[in-house]
Amino acid sequence: MRITMLSMGMVLLLPLVSAAAPLPTNVPLRVIFVSSTTINGNIGGLVGADAHVQTAANSLASLIPGQPVTAILSVTGTNAPSRFVDGGEAIYNTQGELVANSLSDLFAGAGTGLFNDIQYDEAGNANAGIVWTGTQNDGTLAPTHCSNYTTTSTLQDGRIGRSDQFDGQWTEWGTLNCVNPARLYGLTDVFEETPSVPALGPAALGLLASLLVATTVVRSRRRGH
């Protein structure tokens, strides 16, 4: 009787176990996202940009909490790809979709062809639109960059990309006056996602408690006999 009841309980519990993380496990990878918040052209250079995307990654709703993040931004003397070490790791968005097989594929110039767009923010919400990059489609510094993203001058513009584009326009789509707001791209350091231990939700826990009570009752009755 006891074994039958517990077996039935485990079968009922299976659909209530939370789903595994969508990212591949036990392989080196990176995650790219677009910030949920916007900022004008006075970002504070690379330091300010990094702080902006790291704050997003550390937010309560983030799907990549605790991961070090760097902004994808070019300024004088620094091209965006040079901010990362390309070890050939695949790059995914926060929906778990493959974006590019490597950093070099991400910045392939006119030949750029992303598998999926980047448009999802740190929490996995779609945010299609403009993003400050200061970067041409091959990863080099664009001629317009809001004085290295340190000004809101209405006399200056900055390079922007579009987060919903699959080609080089993800970094080089147009320009925007520096007084206006746009988002930023963040890219994590290389990490490995480990298989998650299945978690029980409230309904599953309640069912398990009921099964344990029923088992205790059966045992008590048997002792009484």
Residue frames as a rotation matrix with the C-alpha (Angstrom) as fourth column:
MET 1
0.569 0.823 0.000 0.00
0.823 -0.569 0.000 0.00
0.000 0.000 -1.000 0.00
ARG 2
0.510 -0.420 -0.751 2.73
0.168 -0.807 0.566 2.47
-0.843 -0.415 -0.341 1.04
ILE 3
-0.576 -0.794 0.196 4.89
0.321 0.001 0.947 1.82
-0.752 0.609 0.254 -2.05
THR 4
-0.235 0.575 0.784 1.91
0.969 0.078 0.233 2.19
0.073 0.814 -0.576 -4.38
MET 5
0.755 0.577 -0.312 0.90
0.620 -0.783 0.051 5.52
-0.215 -0.232 -0.949 -2.86
LEU 6
0.217 -0.755 -0.619 4.40
0.019 -0.630 0.776 6.98
-0.976 -0.180 -0.123 -3.03
SER 7
-0.638 -0.441 0.631 4.87
0.582 0.260 0.770 5.81
-0.504 0.859 0.091 -6.62
MET 8
0.199 0.804 0.560 1.63
0.965 -0.259 0.029 7.45
0.168 0.535 -0.828 -7.65
GLY 9
0.748 0.072 -0.660 2.70
0.366 -0.874 0.319 10.61
-0.554 -0.480 -0.680 -5.83
MET 10
-0.273 -0.935 -0.229 6.00
0.171 -0.281 0.944 10.81
-0.947 0.218 0.237 -7.67
VAL 11
-0.491 0.179 0.853 4.22
0.870 0.163 0.466 10.45
-0.055 0.970 -0.236 -11.01
LEU 12
0.594 0.798 0.100 1.89
0.796 -0.601 0.068 13.29
0.114 0.040 -0.993 -10.05
LEU 13
0.524 -0.451 -0.722 4.84
0.258 -0.724 0.639 15.42
-0.812 -0.521 -0.263 -8.95
LEU 14
-0.252 -0.766 0.591 6.72
0.815 0.162 0.557 15.16
-0.522 0.622 0.583 -12.24
PRO 15
0.114 0.307 0.945 4.73
0.848 -0.526 0.068 17.82
0.518 0.793 -0.320 -14.15
LEU 16
0.944 0.330 -0.019 5.12
0.281 -0.773 0.569 20.19
0.173 -0.542 -0.822 -11.19
VAL 17
0.236 -0.937 -0.259 8.93
0.734 -0.003 0.679 20.19
-0.637 -0.350 0.687 -11.22
SER 18
0.577 -0.008 -0.817 10.33
-0.262 -0.949 -0.176 23.46
-0.774 0.316 -0.549 -12.56
ALA 19
0.965 -0.191 0.182 11.83
0.236 0.311 -0.921 23.47
0.119 0.931 0.345 -16.05
ALA 20
0.209 -0.969 -0.128 15.60
0.860 0.120 0.496 23.38
-0.466 -0.214 0.859 -16.51
ALA 21
0.105 -0.282 -0.954 17.51
-0.153 -0.952 0.265 26.50
-0.983 0.118 -0.143 -17.53
PRO 22
0.920 0.389 0.050 17.36
-0.009 0.147 -0.989 27.07
-0.392 0.910 0.138 -21.30
LEU 23
0.412 -0.835 -0.365 21.11
-0.911 -0.372 -0.177 27.62
0.011 0.406 -0.914 -21.73
PRO 24
0.534 -0.329 -0.779 23.32
-0.065 0.902 -0.426 24.64
0.843 0.278 0.461 -22.66
THR 25
0.899 -0.188 0.396 25.01
-0.407 -0.024 0.913 23.16
-0.162 -0.982 -0.098 -19.61
ASN 26
0.534 -0.769 0.350 28.66
0.207 0.521 0.828 22.28
-0.819 -0.370 0.438 -18.94
VAL 27
0.183 -0.523 0.832 30.00
0.976 -0.005 -0.218 24.18
0.118 0.852 0.509 -21.96
PRO 28
-0.566 -0.423 -0.707 31.77
0.529 -0.845 0.082 27.58
-0.632 -0.328 0.702 -21.99
LEU 29
-0.024 0.613 0.790 29.47
0.931 -0.274 0.241 30.31
0.364 0.741 -0.565 -23.31
ARG 30
-0.969 -0.128 -0.210 28.59
0.195 -0.922 -0.335 33.99
-0.151 -0.365 0.919 -23.09
VAL 31
0.031 0.997 0.078 25.23
0.976 -0.013 -0.217 35.76
-0.215 0.082 -0.973 -22.82
ILE 32
-0.936 -0.244 0.256 24.46
0.315 -0.902 0.295 39.02
0.159 0.356 0.921 -24.62
PHE 33
0.009 0.970 -0.245 21.57
0.984 -0.052 -0.169 41.31
-0.176 -0.239 -0.955 -23.74
VAL 34
-0.378 -0.002 0.926 20.23
0.330 -0.934 0.133 44.82
0.865 0.356 0.353 -24.22
SER 35
-0.965 -0.051 -0.256 19.75
0.260 -0.252 -0.932 46.90
-0.017 -0.966 0.257 -21.08
SER 36
-0.111 0.993 -0.033 16.17
0.986 0.114 0.124 47.39
0.127 -0.018 -0.992 -19.92
THR 37
0.517 0.238 -0.822 16.98
0.493 -0.868 0.059 51.00
-0.700 -0.435 -0.566 -18.99
THR 38
0.564 -0.270 0.781 18.06
0.702 -0.340 -0.625 53.83
0.435 0.901 -0.002 -21.27
ILE 39
0.225 -0.557 -0.800 20.67
0.598 -0.569 0.564 56.56
-0.769 -0.605 0.205 -20.90
ASN 40
0.965 0.097 -0.242 21.59
-0.106 -0.702 -0.705 59.69
-0.238 0.706 -0.667 -22.89
GLY 41
0.728 -0.685 -0.013 24.91
0.160 0.188 -0.969 60.22
0.667 0.703 0.246 -24.67
ASN 42
0.012 -0.715 0.699 26.67
-0.800 -0.426 -0.422 61.26
0.600 -0.554 -0.577 -21.48
ILE 43
0.713 0.287 -0.640 27.20
-0.030 0.924 0.381 57.67
0.700 -0.253 0.667 -20.37
GLY 44
0.723 -0.561 0.403 30.49
-0.578 -0.172 0.798 58.31
-0.378 -0.810 -0.448 -18.62
GLY 45
-0.120 -0.801 -0.587 32.65
-0.975 0.206 -0.081 56.57
0.186 0.562 -0.806 -21.19
LEU 46
-0.216 -0.043 -0.975 33.50
-0.246 0.969 0.011 52.91
0.945 0.242 -0.220 -20.84
VAL 47
-0.974 -0.181 -0.133 33.45
0.085 0.252 -0.964 53.00
0.208 -0.951 -0.231 -17.04
GLY 48
-0.564 0.825 0.048 29.95
-0.678 -0.428 -0.598 54.41
-0.472 -0.370 0.800 -16.95
ALA 49
0.030 0.561 -0.828 28.75
-0.894 0.385 0.228 52.03
0.446 0.733 0.513 -19.65
ASP 50
-0.567 -0.311 -0.763 30.10
-0.016 0.930 -0.367 49.01
0.824 -0.196 -0.532 -17.78
ALA 51
-0.973 0.223 0.060 28.42
-0.081 -0.084 -0.993 50.17
-0.217 -0.971 0.100 -14.59
HIS 52
-0.302 0.915 -0.269 25.12
-0.936 -0.338 -0.099 50.62
-0.181 0.222 0.958 -16.43
VAL 53
0.125 0.367 -0.922 24.99
-0.632 0.746 0.211 47.09
0.765 0.556 0.325 -17.84
GLN 54
-0.750 -0.425 -0.506 26.36
0.106 0.678 -0.727 45.52
0.653 -0.599 -0.464 -14.66
THR 55
-0.798 0.547 0.254 23.60
-0.497 -0.356 -0.792 47.15
-0.343 -0.758 0.555 -12.64
ALA 56
0.093 0.848 -0.522 21.09
-0.980 0.170 0.103 45.66
0.176 0.502 0.847 -15.07
ALA 57
-0.114 -0.221 -0.968 22.67
-0.279 0.943 -0.183 42.21
0.953 0.250 -0.170 -14.79
ASN 58
-0.918 -0.303 -0.257 22.57
0.164 0.301 -0.939 42.40
0.362 -0.904 -0.227 -10.99
SER 59
-0.491 0.798 0.350 18.91
-0.825 -0.555 0.108 43.44
0.280 -0.235 0.931 -10.81
LEU 60
-0.416 0.391 0.821 16.35
-0.555 0.606 -0.570 41.24
-0.720 -0.693 -0.035 -9.06
ALA 61
0.638 0.770 0.001 14.67
-0.433 0.359 -0.827 40.30
-0.637 0.527 0.563 -12.33
SER 62
0.034 -0.726 -0.687 17.93
-0.998 -0.059 0.012 39.39
-0.050 0.685 -0.726 -14.09
LEU 63
0.963 0.253 -0.093 18.37
-0.265 0.950 -0.163 35.94
0.047 0.182 0.982 -15.60
ILE 64
0.396 -0.897 -0.195 22.16
0.414 0.364 -0.834 36.24
0.819 0.249 0.516 -15.28
PRO 65
0.914 -0.016 0.405 22.67
-0.334 -0.597 0.729 37.33
0.230 -0.802 -0.552 -11.65
GLY 66
0.675 -0.697 0.242 26.24
-0.088 0.250 0.964 37.34
-0.732 -0.672 0.108 -10.41
GLN 67
0.434 -0.528 0.730 27.78
0.880 0.420 -0.220 37.26
-0.191 0.738 0.647 -13.88
PRO 68
-0.250 -0.577 -0.778 30.45
0.229 -0.816 0.532 39.92
-0.941 -0.045 0.336 -14.63
VAL 69
0.531 0.543 0.650 29.30
0.791 -0.043 -0.610 41.99
-0.303 0.839 -0.452 -17.61
THR 70
-0.567 -0.706 -0.424 31.06
0.381 -0.682 0.624 44.39
-0.730 0.192 0.656 -19.97
ALA 71
0.442 0.739 -0.508 29.41
-0.112 -0.517 -0.849 46.95
-0.890 0.432 -0.146 -22.27
ILE 72
-0.032 -0.373 0.927 29.78
0.938 0.310 0.158 46.56
-0.346 0.874 0.340 -26.02
LEU 73
0.929 0.268 -0.255 30.94
0.214 -0.952 -0.221 50.09
-0.302 0.151 -0.941 -26.79
SER 74
0.130 -0.901 0.414 33.76
0.968 0.025 -0.250 51.70
0.215 0.433 0.875 -28.76
VAL 75
0.911 -0.005 -0.412 35.58
0.109 -0.961 0.254 54.91
-0.397 -0.276 -0.875 -27.82
THR 76
0.691 -0.706 -0.154 38.77
-0.568 -0.400 -0.719 56.54
0.446 0.585 -0.677 -29.02
GLY 77
-0.303 -0.934 0.191 41.60
-0.917 0.232 -0.324 54.06
0.258 -0.273 -0.927 -28.63
THR 78
-0.755 0.095 0.648 39.31
-0.271 0.856 -0.440 51.10
-0.597 -0.508 -0.621 -27.88
ASN 79
-0.485 0.615 -0.622 37.31
-0.672 0.193 0.715 49.07
0.560 0.765 0.320 -30.36
ALA 80
0.326 0.760 0.562 34.45
-0.943 0.219 0.251 47.12
0.067 -0.612 0.788 -28.78
PRO 81
0.825 0.046 -0.564 35.72
-0.121 0.988 -0.097 43.59
0.552 0.148 0.820 -29.66
SER 82
-0.148 -0.986 -0.081 39.08
-0.015 0.085 -0.996 44.31
0.989 -0.146 -0.027 -28.03
ARG 83
-0.151 0.180 0.972 37.32
-0.936 -0.343 -0.082 44.52
0.318 -0.922 0.220 -24.66
PHE 84
0.710 0.454 0.538 36.85
-0.586 0.804 0.096 40.73
-0.390 -0.384 0.837 -24.77
VAL 85
-0.552 -0.829 0.089 39.08
-0.683 0.510 0.523 37.70
-0.479 0.228 -0.847 -25.25
ASP 86
0.391 0.723 -0.569 37.68
-0.919 0.339 -0.201 35.58
0.048 0.602 0.797 -28.08
GLY 87
-0.575 -0.559 0.598 38.08
-0.614 0.777 0.136 31.95
-0.541 -0.289 -0.790 -27.14
GLY 88
-0.840 0.276 -0.468 35.53
-0.307 0.470 0.828 30.78
0.448 0.839 -0.309 -29.69
GLU 89
-0.828 0.560 -0.028 32.72
0.324 0.437 -0.839 30.51
-0.458 -0.704 -0.543 -27.15
ALA 90
-0.434 0.776 0.458 29.15
0.706 -0.023 0.708 30.57
0.560 0.631 -0.537 -28.44
ILE 91
-0.991 0.136 -0.015 27.01
-0.109 -0.847 -0.520 33.59
-0.083 -0.513 0.854 -27.57
TYR 92
-0.448 0.891 -0.076 23.36
0.829 0.446 0.337 33.32
0.334 0.088 -0.938 -26.51
ASN 93
-0.432 0.414 0.801 20.62
-0.345 -0.897 0.277 35.84
0.833 -0.157 0.530 -25.74
THR 94
-0.813 0.080 0.577 18.66
-0.573 0.066 -0.817 35.73
-0.103 -0.995 -0.008 -22.47
GLN 95
0.391 0.919 -0.050 15.98
-0.907 0.375 -0.190 33.58
-0.156 0.120 0.980 -24.11
GLY 96
0.114 -0.445 0.888 18.57
-0.211 0.863 0.459 30.83
-0.971 -0.240 0.004 -24.50
GLU 97
0.936 0.234 0.264 18.72
0.212 0.226 -0.951 31.31
-0.282 0.946 0.162 -28.28
LEU 98
0.008 -0.977 0.213 22.04
0.822 0.127 0.555 31.05
-0.569 0.170 0.805 -30.11
VAL 99
0.761 0.182 -0.623 23.10
-0.079 -0.927 -0.367 34.47
-0.644 0.328 -0.691 -31.45
ALA 100
0.587 -0.650 -0.482 26.59
-0.718 -0.145 -0.681 33.73
0.373 0.746 -0.552 -32.80
ASN 101
0.820 -0.299 -0.488 29.13
0.320 0.947 -0.042 30.93
0.474 -0.122 0.872 -32.66
SER 102
-0.028 -0.881 -0.473 31.91
0.999 -0.044 0.024 33.24
-0.042 -0.471 0.881 -31.50
LEU 103
0.219 0.023 -0.975 32.88
0.330 -0.943 0.052 36.85
-0.918 -0.333 -0.214 -30.89
SER 104
-0.788 -0.569 -0.233 34.45
-0.043 -0.327 0.944 37.07
-0.614 0.754 0.233 -34.36
ASP 105
-0.637 0.639 0.431 31.14
0.737 0.343 0.582 35.98
0.224 0.688 -0.690 -35.91
LEU 106
0.249 0.728 -0.639 29.37
0.847 -0.484 -0.222 38.68
-0.471 -0.486 -0.736 -33.91
PHE 107
0.401 -0.223 -0.888 31.57
-0.238 -0.962 0.134 41.36
-0.884 0.158 -0.439 -35.54
ALA 108
-0.140 -0.429 0.892 31.87
0.665 0.627 0.406 39.98
-0.733 0.650 0.198 -39.07
GLY 109
-0.813 -0.213 -0.542 31.28
-0.144 -0.828 0.542 43.29
-0.564 0.518 0.643 -40.85
ALA 110
-0.321 0.707 -0.631 29.07
-0.946 -0.268 0.181 43.17
-0.041 0.655 0.755 -43.92
GLY 111
-0.441 0.092 -0.893 29.04
-0.324 0.912 0.253 39.38
0.837 0.401 -0.372 -43.61
THR 112
-0.908 0.107 0.405 27.48
-0.388 0.148 -0.910 39.39
-0.158 -0.983 -0.093 -40.16
GLY 113
-0.202 0.879 -0.431 24.55
-0.468 0.300 0.831 37.00
0.860 0.370 0.351 -39.93
LEU 114
-0.702 -0.029 0.712 23.19
-0.706 0.163 -0.689 36.36
-0.096 -0.986 -0.135 -36.46
PHE 115
-0.864 0.408 -0.296 21.21
0.321 0.898 0.299 33.19
0.387 0.163 -0.907 -35.82
ASN 116
0.240 0.921 -0.308 18.82
0.933 -0.131 0.336 35.08
0.269 -0.368 -0.890 -33.56
ASP 117
0.165 -0.172 0.971 18.52
0.068 -0.980 -0.185 38.75
0.984 0.097 -0.150 -32.66
ILE 118
-0.715 -0.623 -0.317 19.74
0.398 0.011 -0.918 40.22
0.575 -0.782 0.240 -29.38
GLN 119
-0.306 0.557 0.773 16.69
-0.145 -0.829 0.540 42.28
0.941 0.053 0.334 -28.48
TYR 120
0.581 0.609 -0.540 16.01
0.401 0.363 0.841 40.66
0.708 -0.705 -0.033 -25.08
ASP 121
0.290 -0.449 0.845 17.02
-0.671 -0.725 -0.155 42.47
0.682 -0.522 -0.512 -21.91
GLU 122
-0.685 -0.707 0.178 18.60
-0.594 0.401 -0.697 41.05
0.422 -0.583 -0.694 -18.75
ALA 123
-0.469 0.604 0.644 15.21
-0.570 0.350 -0.743 39.76
-0.674 -0.716 0.180 -17.59
GLY 124
-0.763 0.113 0.637 14.35
0.443 0.808 0.388 38.13
-0.471 0.578 -0.667 -20.91
ASN 125
0.313 0.907 -0.283 11.88
0.383 -0.393 -0.836 40.83
-0.869 0.154 -0.470 -22.01
ALA 126
0.058 -0.238 0.970 11.84
0.997 -0.025 -0.066 41.97
0.040 0.971 0.236 -25.62
ASN 127
0.413 -0.008 -0.910 13.25
0.229 -0.967 0.113 45.48
-0.881 -0.256 -0.398 -26.10
ALA 128
0.088 -0.328 0.941 13.62
0.992 0.112 -0.054 45.96
-0.088 0.938 0.335 -29.83
GLY 129
0.963 0.269 -0.025 15.06
0.264 -0.957 -0.118 49.37
-0.055 0.107 -0.993 -30.65
ILE 130
0.585 -0.750 0.309 18.11
-0.121 -0.457 -0.881 51.61
0.802 0.478 -0.358 -30.69
VAL 131
0.840 -0.428 -0.333 21.30
0.501 0.376 0.780 50.97
-0.209 -0.822 0.530 -28.71
TRP 132
0.714 -0.680 -0.170 24.42
-0.685 -0.728 0.035 53.11
-0.147 0.091 -0.985 -28.25
THR 133
0.866 -0.450 0.216 27.45
0.461 0.887 0.000 51.35
-0.192 0.099 0.976 -29.74
GLY 134
0.539 -0.689 -0.485 29.96
-0.581 -0.721 0.378 53.85
-0.610 0.078 -0.789 -31.17
THR 135
-0.343 -0.664 0.664 30.83
-0.163 0.739 0.654 50.89
-0.925 0.116 -0.362 -33.35
GLN 136
-0.169 0.210 -0.963 30.85
-0.986 -0.051 0.161 50.06
-0.015 0.976 0.215 -37.05
ASN 137
0.759 0.647 -0.076 29.69
-0.648 0.761 0.004 46.64
0.061 0.046 0.997 -38.24
ASP 138
0.418 -0.682 -0.600 33.24
0.084 0.687 -0.722 45.24
0.904 0.252 0.345 -38.16
GLY 139
0.598 -0.093 -0.796 33.74
0.784 0.271 0.558 46.28
0.164 -0.958 0.235 -34.56
THR 140
-0.506 -0.851 0.137 35.86
0.817 -0.525 -0.238 49.37
0.275 -0.008 0.961 -35.18
LEU 141
-0.469 0.256 -0.845 35.22
0.493 -0.718 -0.491 52.84
-0.733 -0.647 0.210 -33.78
ALA 142
0.307 0.667 0.679 32.54
0.951 -0.242 -0.192 54.84
0.036 0.704 -0.709 -35.58
PRO 143
-0.527 -0.552 0.645 33.22
0.581 -0.789 -0.201 58.46
0.620 0.269 0.737 -36.59
THR 144
-0.144 0.538 0.831 30.43
-0.533 -0.749 0.393 59.70
0.834 -0.386 0.395 -34.31
HIS 145
-0.133 0.002 -0.991 30.44
0.581 0.811 -0.076 58.75
0.803 -0.586 -0.109 -30.64
CYS 146
0.802 0.565 0.195 29.20
0.206 -0.567 0.797 61.66
0.561 -0.599 -0.571 -28.46
SER 147
0.209 -0.834 0.511 32.80
-0.736 -0.478 -0.479 62.60
0.644 -0.276 -0.714 -27.57
ASN 148
-0.703 -0.477 -0.527 33.43
-0.140 0.820 -0.555 59.04
0.697 -0.317 -0.643 -26.34
TYR 149
0.118 0.917 -0.380 29.97
0.451 0.291 0.844 59.09
0.885 -0.271 -0.379 -24.77
THR 150
-0.487 -0.311 -0.816 30.66
0.869 -0.260 -0.420 61.89
-0.082 -0.914 0.397 -22.35
THR 151
-0.952 0.117 -0.283 28.33
-0.120 -0.993 -0.008 64.62
-0.282 0.027 0.959 -23.64
THR 152
-0.106 0.962 0.253 24.69
0.776 0.239 -0.584 65.50
-0.622 0.135 -0.771 -24.25
SER 153
-0.636 -0.218 -0.740 25.58
-0.171 -0.896 0.410 68.24
-0.753 0.387 0.532 -26.73
THR 154
0.464 0.869 0.175 22.84
0.114 0.138 -0.984 68.83
-0.879 0.476 -0.035 -29.26
LEU 155
0.492 -0.383 -0.782 25.61
-0.832 -0.472 -0.292 69.53
-0.258 0.794 -0.551 -31.77
GLN 156
-0.621 -0.775 -0.117 26.94
-0.783 0.604 0.151 65.96
-0.046 0.185 -0.982 -31.64
ASP 157
0.557 0.752 -0.352 25.68
-0.773 0.625 0.110 62.52
0.303 0.210 0.930 -32.57
GLY 158
-0.348 -0.640 0.684 26.58
-0.762 0.619 0.192 58.98
-0.547 -0.454 -0.703 -31.60
ARG 159
-0.615 0.083 -0.784 26.52
-0.564 0.649 0.511 55.71
0.552 0.756 -0.352 -33.50
ILE 160
-0.128 0.635 0.762 23.60
-0.809 0.378 -0.451 53.45
-0.574 -0.674 0.465 -32.66
GLY 161
-0.957 -0.026 -0.289 22.62
-0.190 0.809 0.556 49.92
0.219 0.587 -0.780 -33.60
ARG 162
0.022 0.993 0.115 19.27
-0.942 -0.017 0.335 48.14
0.334 -0.116 0.935 -33.55
SER 163
-0.538 -0.292 0.791 18.74
-0.715 0.656 -0.244 45.20
-0.447 -0.696 -0.561 -31.23
ASP 164
0.345 0.755 0.558 16.26
-0.217 0.643 -0.735 43.50
-0.913 0.133 0.386 -33.58
GLN 165
0.591 -0.210 -0.779 18.62
-0.806 -0.110 -0.582 43.27
0.036 0.972 -0.234 -36.57
PHE 166
0.875 -0.217 0.434 20.34
0.126 0.965 0.228 40.07
-0.468 -0.145 0.872 -37.69
ASP 167
0.542 -0.715 0.441 23.10
0.682 0.067 -0.728 41.65
0.491 0.696 0.524 -39.77
GLY 168
-0.469 -0.875 -0.119 25.77
0.802 -0.365 -0.473 44.28
0.371 -0.317 0.873 -39.08
GLN 169
-0.173 0.480 0.860 23.04
-0.077 -0.877 0.474 46.80
0.982 0.016 0.189 -38.30
TRP 170
0.619 0.355 -0.700 22.92
0.632 0.304 0.713 45.44
0.466 -0.884 -0.036 -34.76
THR 171
-0.006 -0.652 -0.758 25.86
0.840 -0.414 0.350 47.81
-0.542 -0.635 0.550 -34.16
GLU 172
-0.852 -0.393 -0.346 25.73
0.129 -0.798 0.589 50.14
-0.507 0.457 0.730 -37.18
TRP 173
-0.122 0.905 0.408 22.19
0.962 0.209 -0.177 51.23
-0.245 0.370 -0.896 -37.96
GLY 174
0.452 0.281 0.847 22.42
0.541 -0.841 -0.010 55.02
0.709 0.463 -0.532 -37.83
THR 175
-0.756 -0.655 -0.001 23.20
0.421 -0.484 -0.767 57.96
0.502 -0.580 0.642 -35.54
LEU 176
0.413 0.864 -0.289 21.36
0.789 -0.181 0.588 59.66
0.456 -0.470 -0.756 -32.71
ASN 177
0.178 -0.306 0.935 21.72
-0.245 -0.934 -0.259 63.12
0.953 -0.183 -0.241 -31.21
CYS 178
-0.604 -0.638 -0.478 23.57
0.236 0.430 -0.871 62.82
0.761 -0.639 -0.109 -27.91
VAL 179
-0.709 0.397 0.583 20.79
-0.691 -0.555 -0.462 64.46
0.141 -0.731 0.668 -25.91
ASN 180
0.274 0.907 -0.321 18.49
-0.836 0.389 0.386 61.50
0.475 0.163 0.865 -26.60
PRO 181
0.022 -0.223 0.975 18.25
-0.790 0.594 0.154 58.22
-0.613 -0.773 -0.163 -24.67
ALA 182
0.306 0.066 -0.950 19.13
-0.690 0.703 -0.173 54.76
0.656 0.708 0.261 -25.94
ARG 183
0.964 0.056 0.262 19.97
-0.222 0.713 0.666 51.38
-0.149 -0.699 0.699 -24.45
LEU 184
-0.006 -0.995 -0.100 23.32
-0.998 0.000 0.066 49.59
-0.066 0.100 -0.993 -24.12
TYR 185
0.624 0.085 -0.777 24.48
-0.274 0.955 -0.116 46.08
0.732 0.285 0.619 -24.97
GLY 186
0.241 -0.571 0.785 26.03
-0.928 0.100 0.358 43.95
-0.283 -0.815 -0.506 -22.25
LEU 187
0.462 -0.184 -0.868 28.10
-0.376 0.846 -0.379 40.79
0.804 0.501 0.321 -22.75
THR 188
0.921 -0.071 0.382 29.00
-0.345 0.305 0.888 38.44
-0.179 -0.950 0.257 -19.93
ASP 189
-0.254 -0.965 0.069 32.37
-0.938 0.263 0.224 36.92
-0.235 -0.007 -0.972 -19.22
VAL 190
-0.237 0.103 -0.966 32.72
-0.482 0.851 0.209 33.28
0.844 0.515 -0.153 -20.24
PHE 191
-0.423 0.128 0.897 30.93
-0.845 0.301 -0.442 30.92
-0.327 -0.945 -0.019 -17.85
GLU 192
-0.825 0.209 -0.525 29.39
-0.078 0.878 0.473 27.46
0.559 0.431 -0.708 -17.74
GLU 193
-0.008 0.905 0.424 25.78
-0.942 -0.150 0.301 26.83
0.336 -0.397 0.854 -16.83
THR 194
-0.948 -0.302 0.100 25.45
-0.316 0.865 -0.390 23.87
0.032 -0.402 -0.915 -14.48
PRO 195
-0.421 0.841 -0.339 22.43
0.250 0.466 0.849 21.56
0.872 0.273 -0.406 -14.51
SER 196
-0.442 0.333 0.833 19.90
-0.780 -0.602 -0.173 22.86
0.444 -0.726 0.526 -12.03
VAL 197
-0.979 0.194 -0.062 18.48
0.194 0.800 -0.567 20.68
-0.060 -0.568 -0.821 -9.26
PRO 198
-0.373 0.907 0.197 14.73
0.368 -0.050 0.928 20.28
0.852 0.419 -0.315 -9.87
ALA 199
-0.981 0.089 0.174 12.76
-0.195 -0.532 -0.824 22.52
0.019 -0.842 0.539 -7.53
LEU 200
-0.491 0.861 -0.135 9.31
0.849 0.507 0.148 21.79
0.196 -0.042 -0.980 -6.14
GLY 201
-0.626 0.369 0.687 6.66
-0.161 -0.923 0.349 24.49
0.763 0.108 0.638 -6.33
PRO 202
-0.652 0.408 0.639 4.00
-0.751 -0.232 -0.618 25.13
-0.104 -0.883 0.458 -3.65
ALA 203
0.419 0.873 -0.250 1.51
-0.897 0.440 0.035 22.74
0.141 0.210 0.968 -5.24
ALA 204
0.213 -0.431 -0.877 4.07
-0.185 0.863 -0.469 19.94
0.959 0.262 0.104 -5.39
LEU 205
-0.812 -0.550 0.197 5.14
-0.252 0.025 -0.967 20.52
0.527 -0.835 -0.159 -1.80
GLY 206
-0.267 0.813 0.518 1.53
-0.950 -0.131 -0.284 20.41
-0.163 -0.568 0.807 -0.64
LEU 207
0.604 0.475 -0.640 0.94
-0.641 0.767 -0.036 17.13
0.474 0.432 0.767 -2.47
LEU 208
-0.220 -0.787 -0.577 4.11
-0.069 0.603 -0.795 15.64
0.973 -0.134 -0.187 -1.01
ALA 209
-0.790 -0.028 0.612 3.03
-0.593 -0.213 -0.776 16.65
0.153 -0.977 0.152 2.50
SER 210
0.232 0.963 0.134 -0.36
-0.971 0.239 -0.033 14.97
-0.063 -0.123 0.990 1.97
LEU 211
0.470 -0.126 -0.874 1.35
-0.337 0.889 -0.310 11.78
0.816 0.440 0.376 0.81
LEU 212
-0.637 -0.767 -0.078 3.59
-0.156 0.228 -0.961 11.73
0.755 -0.600 -0.265 3.86
VAL 213
-0.484 0.562 0.671 0.59
-0.864 -0.181 -0.471 12.16
-0.143 -0.807 0.573 6.16
ALA 214
0.562 0.738 -0.372 -1.24
-0.799 0.602 -0.013 9.34
0.215 0.304 0.928 4.38
THR 215
0.066 -0.641 -0.764 1.81
-0.154 0.750 -0.643 7.09
0.986 0.160 -0.049 4.71
THR 216
-0.821 -0.372 0.434 2.05
-0.434 -0.087 -0.897 7.83
0.371 -0.924 -0.090 8.42
VAL 217
-0.009 0.917 0.398 -1.62
-0.984 0.063 -0.168 6.94
-0.179 -0.393 0.902 8.89
VAL 218
0.603 0.202 -0.771 -1.16
-0.499 0.850 -0.168 3.63
0.622 0.486 0.614 7.09
ARG 219
-0.397 -0.838 -0.375 1.85
-0.097 0.444 -0.891 2.76
0.913 -0.317 -0.257 9.24
SER 220
-0.701 0.170 0.693 -0.04
-0.710 -0.256 -0.656 3.65
0.066 -0.952 0.300 12.43
ARG 221
0.386 0.922 -0.033 -2.96
-0.922 0.386 0.016 1.42
0.027 0.025 0.999 11.47
ARG 222
0.362 -0.319 -0.876 -0.62
-0.229 0.880 -0.416 -1.48
0.904 0.351 0.245 10.76
ARG 223
-0.747 -0.656 0.108 1.01
-0.225 0.095 -0.970 -1.09
0.626 -0.749 -0.219 14.16
GLY 224
-0.334 0.718 0.610 -2.48
-0.940 -0.201 -0.277 -1.05
-0.077 -0.666 0.742 15.74
HIS 225
0.692 0.576 -0.435 -3.22
-0.639 0.769 0.000 -4.43
0.335 0.278 0.900 14.22
